[in-house]
Amino acid sequence: MDKEQFFKTYIGAIAHCSDMNMRFIDVGEGWAEMGLPYDTRFVGDPKTGVIHGGALSALMDSCCGAAVLNHPAGHGGTATIGLRIDHLRAATPGQEITVRATCYHATRSVAFVRATAHDDDTETPVATAAGTFTIEAKT
């Protein structure tokens, strides 16, 4: 499957990705990069305009899953086993949040992923994540 078809299929299959206007920036072997445009629907603090941590978590989880599916061991399905997210700072209101996730190791049934989220400040992450995901067995 080519990249554009993967993008459409993935976003189309996961309703919250579509509903939240998540977008793919790029994918490669064992990695994915996705973006979440700023949207006032996802503000967690109306006084500051900061995006809610749950919206960021959904983006990070979705991007990690995409990285697993693009790993050579990712055979067509994945589910989150565990995902630890460390929120390092608030994302700057009005800015898109981007996540890059890398599947750095895979066994026959479990994939290990790390991810980093940024806004326009590319030096200081908004959050980091480490997770484990299932890998669907070859049929």
C-alpha positions as CSV (number, residue, x, y, z in Angstrom):
1,M,0.0,0.0,0.0
2,D,1.4,3.4,-0.9
3,K,1.6,6.3,1.6
4,E,-1.4,8.2,0.5
5,Q,-3.6,5.1,0.6
6,F,-2.2,4.2,4.1
7,F,-3.0,7.7,5.3
8,K,-6.6,7.6,4.0
9,T,-7.2,4.1,5.2
10,Y,-5.8,4.7,8.7
11,I,-7.6,8.0,9.3
12,G,-10.8,6.6,7.8
13,A,-10.7,3.5,10.0
14,I,-10.3,5.3,13.3
15,A,-13.2,7.7,13.8
16,H,-11.5,9.9,16.4
17,C,-8.6,10.6,14.1
18,S,-11.0,11.9,11.5
19,D,-13.2,13.7,13.9
20,M,-10.2,15.5,15.4
21,N,-8.7,16.4,12.0
22,M,-5.5,14.5,12.7
23,R,-3.3,14.3,9.6
24,F,-0.3,12.4,8.5
25,I,2.9,14.3,7.8
26,D,4.9,11.3,6.7
27,V,5.6,7.6,7.4
28,G,8.5,5.3,6.8
29,E,9.7,1.9,7.9
30,G,8.9,1.7,11.6
31,W,8.0,5.3,12.1
32,A,5.2,7.8,11.6
33,E,4.7,11.5,12.0
34,M,1.2,13.0,12.6
35,G,-0.2,16.4,13.4
36,L,-3.2,17.8,15.3
37,P,-4.2,21.3,14.2
38,Y,-5.1,23.6,17.0
39,D,-8.9,23.4,17.5
40,T,-10.8,25.2,20.3
41,R,-13.0,22.1,20.7
42,F,-10.0,20.4,22.4
43,V,-9.1,23.2,24.8
44,G,-8.8,22.0,28.4
45,D,-8.4,25.3,30.0
46,P,-10.6,28.1,28.5
47,K,-8.6,30.8,30.4
48,T,-5.3,29.9,28.7
49,G,-6.5,28.1,25.5
50,V,-4.2,25.2,26.2
51,I,-5.1,21.9,24.5
52,H,-6.4,19.2,26.9
53,G,-4.0,16.3,27.7
54,G,-6.5,13.8,26.4
55,A,-6.4,15.2,22.9
56,L,-2.6,15.0,23.0
57,S,-2.8,11.5,24.3
58,A,-5.1,10.4,21.5
59,L,-2.7,11.9,18.9
60,M,0.3,10.2,20.5
61,D,-1.4,6.8,20.8
62,S,-2.6,7.0,17.1
63,C,0.8,7.9,15.9
64,C,2.5,5.1,17.8
65,G,0.0,2.6,16.3
66,A,0.8,3.9,12.8
67,A,4.5,3.4,13.5
68,V,3.9,-0.2,14.5
69,L,1.8,-0.8,11.3
70,N,4.7,0.5,9.2
71,H,7.3,-1.7,11.0
72,P,8.3,-4.8,9.0
73,A,6.8,-6.9,11.8
74,G,3.5,-5.1,11.7
75,H,1.4,-7.5,9.7
76,G,-2.0,-5.8,9.6
77,G,-3.3,-5.0,13.1
78,T,-2.2,-3.5,16.4
79,A,-3.7,-2.5,19.7
80,T,-2.3,-0.5,22.6
81,I,-1.1,-2.7,25.5
82,G,0.4,0.2,27.6
83,L,1.3,3.8,26.9
84,R,3.1,6.1,29.3
85,I,3.0,9.7,28.5
86,D,5.1,12.3,30.3
87,H,3.6,15.8,29.8
88,L,6.6,18.2,29.9
89,R,4.9,21.5,29.3
90,A,1.7,23.0,27.9
91,A,1.4,23.2,24.2
92,T,1.4,26.8,23.0
93,P,-2.2,27.8,22.2
94,G,-2.9,28.3,18.5
95,Q,-0.1,26.0,17.3
96,E,-0.4,22.6,15.7
97,I,1.0,19.7,17.7
98,T,3.1,17.2,15.8
99,V,4.2,13.7,17.0
100,R,6.9,11.5,15.7
101,A,6.8,7.9,16.8
102,T,9.4,5.2,16.2
103,C,8.9,1.4,16.6
104,Y,12.4,0.6,17.8
105,H,11.9,-3.1,18.6
106,A,9.4,-5.9,17.8
107,T,9.0,-9.5,18.9
108,R,6.5,-11.9,17.3
109,S,3.6,-10.4,19.4
110,V,4.7,-7.1,21.0
111,A,6.1,-3.9,19.5
112,F,8.0,-1.2,21.6
113,V,7.5,2.4,20.6
114,R,8.8,5.8,21.6
115,A,7.3,9.1,20.6
116,T,7.9,12.9,21.1
117,A,5.3,15.7,20.7
118,H,6.2,19.3,19.7
119,D,4.5,22.5,18.8
120,D,6.4,25.2,16.9
121,D,9.1,25.1,19.6
122,T,11.0,22.2,18.2
123,E,13.7,22.2,20.9
124,T,11.5,21.7,23.9
125,P,9.0,18.8,23.7
126,V,5.4,19.1,24.8
127,A,5.4,15.4,25.8
128,T,7.2,12.1,25.4
129,A,5.8,8.6,25.3
130,A,6.9,5.0,25.6
131,G,4.5,2.2,24.8
132,T,3.9,-1.4,24.0
133,F,1.5,-2.5,21.2
134,T,0.3,-5.9,20.0
135,I,1.4,-7.2,16.7
136,E,-1.0,-9.3,14.7
137,A,0.5,-12.7,13.9
138,K,1.3,-13.6,10.3
139,T,-1.4,-15.7,8.7
